Amino acid sequence: MATVKWDHLVHYVNDLSKPVGIFGAHDLLAFKGGSHKDWGTYNALSYFGLTYLEFLGIENLELAKATEHNLVVKDAVKLLPEHEVLSRVVIRTDDIEEIAASLRSAGLSLSPIIDGKRLDNEGRLIEWRMITIGGDFQGLVYPFIIQWSGTDDERLERLTSSGVIKPHPAGQVEIVRAVFQVSDPAATANHWGLLFGLPVIESEDDSFSLKIDDKSFAFVQGNDNQFKQVVFETDSLVLKGKTIQIGDGEYVFV
């Protein structure tokens, strides 16, 4: 059976130097990642183990407009520059074909499996496979699915030895939760739970969450039907209790 884990998230921004500078001012490491030459986008990244933040901007608008199948790029064209929003969470699997077949059998509209690649800031080729899911559920867009080459352990070792993953000067910081504001938390949590094989947990405050490995996706009442917050646990007394705002996205430290 295919595994599913929270790989990363996408946050649309106009200026990649902005999140890099803001995170740096809080002793959090973020850096320019590289360019997606086939899609006209580029990114900045901040790693917390294998789960990371991807700040995505448009480098070549005409190329981005011409991109087929990749809804992450298409939505960037629609939303930027006006809306610097948290876009999607990204689910990592070790069997993208099995996940694709399961999602199609559930009646979802999928892109073909896309081969992705970019050069990192030291010129190394990074490659992956991905599928995007069309449409939405009650206004909330779906995650997209990614598969990297090699195992998680191999990738963690490679990214650590190359210096991509390293401790943040602020201290221990871990991504623990994505928060989605939705009109019907129970329905959305149950729908995503069925699609991705994730257990649903109801909280006393009438919010609902999905457990994904040691992290969670939380669905709270609201009318935006939008990914709103990323929650971190930290031992940093400087960070604890703070919220960092970037565009319309919030990074909350507890």
C-alpha positions in Angstrom: 0.0 0.0 0.0 1.3 3.4 -0.9 2.6 5.6 1.9 1.4 9.2 2.3 3.3 12.0 4.2 3.2 15.7 4.3 6.1 16.7 2.0 5.8 20.5 1.8 3.5 23.5 1.1 3.3 26.1 -1.6 3.0 29.9 -0.7 2.7 32.3 -3.7 4.8 35.4 -3.4 5.9 38.2 -5.7 9.4 38.8 -4.3 11.4 35.7 -3.1 13.8 37.9 -1.1 10.9 39.0 1.2 10.3 35.6 2.9 14.0 34.9 3.0 14.7 38.2 4.7 11.7 37.9 7.1 12.7 34.4 8.2 16.3 35.4 8.5 15.4 38.2 10.8 13.8 35.5 13.1 16.9 33.2 12.9 15.1 30.8 10.6 17.0 29.6 7.5 15.5 30.2 4.1 17.2 30.5 0.8 16.7 30.9 -2.9 16.0 27.4 -4.4 16.1 27.7 -8.1 14.2 28.0 -11.3 11.6 25.7 -13.0 12.8 26.5 -16.5 9.9 24.6 -18.2 7.2 26.4 -16.2 8.5 30.0 -15.7 8.5 29.8 -11.9 11.2 30.0 -9.3 11.3 29.4 -5.5 12.8 30.0 -2.1 12.8 27.2 0.5 12.9 26.7 4.2 13.4 23.1 5.5 12.2 21.6 8.8 13.4 18.1 8.3 11.9 16.6 5.1 8.8 18.8 5.5 9.5 22.2 4.0 8.1 25.5 2.9 8.2 26.5 -0.8 7.7 30.2 -1.6 6.8 30.2 -5.3 7.0 33.2 -7.6 6.7 33.8 -11.3 10.0 34.3 -13.1 8.8 34.3 -16.7 5.1 35.2 -17.0 4.7 34.2 -20.7 6.2 30.8 -20.0 4.0 30.4 -16.9 0.9 31.3 -18.9 1.8 28.7 -21.5 2.2 25.9 -19.0 -0.1 22.9 -19.4 -1.4 20.5 -16.8 0.4 22.0 -13.8 -2.4 23.7 -11.8 0.1 25.0 -9.2 1.6 27.2 -11.9 -1.7 28.0 -13.5 -3.1 29.2 -10.1 0.1 31.3 -9.6 -0.7 33.1 -12.8 -4.3 33.7 -11.7 -3.5 34.8 -8.2 -0.3 36.8 -8.4 0.5 39.6 -8.0 -2.6 40.5 -6.0 -2.9 37.5 -3.7 0.2 36.2 -1.9 -1.6 33.3 -0.4 -0.8 29.9 1.0 -1.8 27.7 -2.0 -1.6 23.9 -1.3 -0.2 21.3 0.9 1.8 18.6 -1.0 1.5 14.9 -0.1 4.5 12.7 -0.7 4.1 9.1 -1.7 6.3 6.1 -2.7 3.8 4.9 -5.3 2.3 7.8 -7.4 0.7 5.4 -9.9 -1.3 3.7 -7.1 -2.4 7.1 -5.6 -3.4 8.3 -9.1 -5.5 5.2 -9.7 -7.2 5.6 -6.4 -8.0 9.2 -6.9 -9.4 8.6 -10.4 -11.6 5.8 -9.1 -13.0 8.4 -6.6 -14.0 10.5 -9.6 -11.4 13.2 -9.4 -9.9 14.9 -12.4 -6.1 14.5 -12.5 -3.3 15.8 -14.6 -1.0 13.3 -16.2 1.9 12.3 -14.1 4.3 15.2 -14.7 8.1 15.0 -14.7 9.4 18.0 -12.7 12.9 19.3 -12.6 14.9 22.4 -11.6 18.5 23.4 -11.0 19.3 24.3 -7.4 21.3 27.4 -6.5 24.5 25.4 -6.9 23.5 24.0 -10.4 22.5 20.5 -9.2 19.6 18.9 -11.0 16.6 18.1 -8.8 13.9 15.8 -10.3 10.5 14.5 -9.2 7.2 13.2 -10.4 3.9 14.9 -9.6 0.2 15.0 -10.3 -2.2 17.9 -9.7 -5.9 17.5 -8.9 -8.5 19.6 -10.7 -11.4 21.4 -9.1 -12.0 21.8 -5.4 -14.2 20.6 -2.5 -16.6 23.3 -1.4 -14.1 25.9 -2.6 -10.9 24.5 -1.1 -8.4 23.3 -3.7 -6.9 19.8 -3.3 -3.3 19.0 -2.4 -1.0 17.8 -5.1 1.0 14.5 -5.0 4.7 14.2 -5.4 7.2 11.3 -5.6 10.9 11.8 -5.2 13.6 9.3 -6.3 15.0 7.2 -3.6 13.7 6.6 0.0 13.0 9.2 2.6 16.2 8.1 4.5 18.3 8.4 1.4 16.9 11.9 0.6 17.3 13.1 4.2 20.9 12.0 4.2 21.6 13.6 0.8 20.0 16.9 1.8 21.7 17.0 5.1 25.2 16.1 3.8 24.8 18.8 1.1 23.8 21.4 3.7 20.3 22.0 2.4 18.8 20.7 5.7 20.6 22.0 8.8 19.6 23.4 12.2 18.0 26.8 12.4 19.8 29.3 14.5 16.6 29.9 16.4 16.7 26.4 17.9 14.5 23.4 17.6 11.6 24.2 15.2 9.2 21.6 13.7 6.2 22.0 11.4 3.2 20.2 13.0 0.0 21.5 11.5 -1.6 23.1 8.4 -4.8 25.0 9.2 -7.6 25.4 6.6 -10.5 27.7 7.1 -13.6 26.0 5.5 -17.3 26.4 5.6 -17.9 22.7 6.6 -14.9 21.3 8.6 -16.5 17.9 9.2 -17.4 17.3 5.5 -14.0 18.5 4.2 -12.0 16.5 6.7 -14.0 13.3 5.9 -13.7 13.9 2.2 -9.9 14.4 2.3 -9.7 11.5 4.8 -11.4 9.1 2.4 -9.3 10.3 -0.6 -5.9 10.0 1.0 -6.5 7.2 3.6 -6.0 9.5 6.6 -7.8 9.1 10.0 -10.2 11.9 11.0 -10.0 13.3 14.6 -12.8 15.5 16.0 -11.7 18.1 18.6 -13.8 19.6 21.5 -14.0 23.0 19.7 -15.8 21.3 16.7 -12.8 21.5 14.5 -11.7 18.4 12.6 -8.2 17.2 11.7 -6.5 14.5 9.7 -3.4 12.8 11.1 -0.7 12.5 8.4 2.3 10.7 9.8 3.3 12.7 12.9 1.6 15.9 11.7 -1.9 17.1 10.9 -4.2 19.0 8.6 -6.7 21.0 10.7 -10.1 22.2 9.3 -11.7 25.1 11.2 -14.9 27.1 10.7 -14.8 30.0 8.3 -16.0 31.3 5.0 -12.7 31.7 3.0 -12.2 28.0 2.1 -8.5 28.7 2.1 -5.3 27.4 3.5 -4.5 30.0 6.2 -1.9 29.0 8.7 1.2 26.9 9.3 1.8 25.9 12.9 5.3 25.1 14.3 6.4 23.7 17.7 9.6 25.3 19.0 11.8 25.4 22.0 12.8 29.0 21.1 11.7 31.5 23.8 12.1 34.2 21.2 9.9 32.5 18.6 7.3 30.9 20.9 4.0 32.9 20.8 4.9 34.8 17.7 3.1 34.9 14.3 5.0 35.8 11.2 2.8 37.2 8.4 3.9 36.9 4.8 1.2 38.1 2.4 -2.0 36.5 3.4 -0.3 33.5 5.1 0.4 33.1 8.8 3.3 31.2 10.4 2.4 30.5 14.0 5.0 29.3 16.6 3.8 27.6 19.8 
